[in-house]
Amino acid sequence: MNRPEPAQAAAPAPANAGASAGAPAGAPAEERRRRPRLASAPTPYLRLLTVTQFAFNTGFYAVLPYLATHLGSGLGMAGWLVGLVLGLRTFSQQGLFVVGGALTDRYGPRPVVLAGCALRITGFGWLAFAGSTATVIAAVLLIGFAAALFSPAVESEAAREAVRHERDTGAPRAHVLALFSAAGQAGAFIGPLLGSLLLLLGGGFRAACLAGAVVFVGVLAGHARLMPRADPVREREREQERDRDRERGADRAQAAPGTVTRAAQRGRSSWRVVFTNRPFLLLCLAYSGYLVSYNQLYLSLPVEVERATGSGAALGWLFALSSLLVVVAQVPLTRFSAHRIAPRTALVTGLAVVAAGFAAVPLTPAGPGGLLPGAALVVLLTLGQMLLVPAARGLVPDLVEDRQLGLATGALSSVSGIAVLAGSAATGALLDAPAPVRWAVLAAVPLAAAALAFTLPVGRGGKEQGARAVAG
């Protein structure tokens, strides 16, 4: 875990520090307020990572929403087999994020991202022409594993660059991560529209797959040209760390012959260090509570819409509402919260808002079309997501060493993905329970996650900058 910096109760918050950097003591307040906005403009590398997230989701969601229909109606697969294929896709992606993260730490982000893009292109091309169960499963596994490679690499780089940008400019890291999240949601909104357009034009599922592959060809070409081959700052830090390890190893060898140096142990111990890091594991559990709750958009919300309207036709409008909220409100909301509350506070507050969304369903009048309860759930759950996701990602660099950031970023998704598998089975059993019981239990999940999050370190940023005591 990174060493906590000494508490500086008298030090200004990062935004103020960035504002005053380089300004004379007597500079007008208005001038000092302008400077951090200029200094906090994203770097070219951050812009590349943000555009990458948009392109990833555009290509992916041009295909995913239509996969189940293609498997069932197009290929005639039984319902249980369709579910199995979709489950394998989720496992090969979320469950293996930790592998992609570990490879990123070992080889750097560039080769991992390029390999992931190449596999995604191959997978989409294969899926476009796959006609048997075996070939479909193989293509879907390849598509999922591709995401398990490039997503942790890009997300960990975004987190690392956000921390560096915060240190250099004083702009809160949550700002950068909010842009990153909003770009991903914009891609998730545009991707299905692209797929729908291709289907309406008569291209069919094959055209959607090939369009997704073309998007990733562009991503691959862009990253092969623009992604840094080596980070001089990181290479210098690694060289300094290797020098320190050699000195420590020599000292230990003299004091106790035959002992294994820290450098020799690192490859075997990185996983143990990450998975025995109590604050990081608490963050994983709290984030798992959020993802179990978010998964109810695919489990409990369809049931509620069906109960209220007699069909699932309106479900797409509620999903569009969720994506549009993120695209429109993510950056302003994070800009507001990043300067006023610490990451832990944003995480706890976001989980509480998610809980309020579930509690609101049985309390909201049905209204026009019976969709108001479902809309209340979508709005509150999405608002909670916009608060807590940048905060959770921003906390990871505070809880682990920099050289383990890729592994930790992947582990956050993998642990949460396993929790979603278990949580979905448990919450699915609630679908037949009385509505008040079902929604009360669902509200308790993010509340319990909020209680766990409250034990985490405060994190850097906001008014609680000086209180960086690590729990436990």
Secondary structure, DSSP 4 states (H G I P E B T S, - for coil): -PPPPPP-TTSPPHHHHHHHTT--TT--HHHHHHHHHHHTSPPHHHHHHHHHHHHHHHHHHTTGGGHHHIIIIIT---HHHHHHHHHHHHIIIIITHHHHHHHHHHH-HHHHHHHHHHHHHHHHHHHHH--SHHHHHHHHHHHHHHHHHHHHHHHHHHHHHHHHHHHHH---HHHHHHHHHHHHHHHHHHHHHHHHHHHHTT-HHHHHHHHHHHHHHHHHHHHHHHS-S--HHHHHHHHHHHHHHHHHHHHHHHHSTTPPPHHHHHHHHHHHHHHT-HHHHHHHHHHHHHHHHHTHHHHHHHHHHHHHHSSSTTHHHHHHHHHHHHHHHHHHHHHHHHTTS-HHHHHHHHHHHHHHHHHHTTTS---GGG-HHHHHHHHHHHHHHHHHHHHHHHHHHHHS-GGGHHHHHHHHHHHHHHHHHHHHHHHHGGGGS-HHHHHHHHHHHHHHHHHHHTTS---SSSTTTT--PPP-
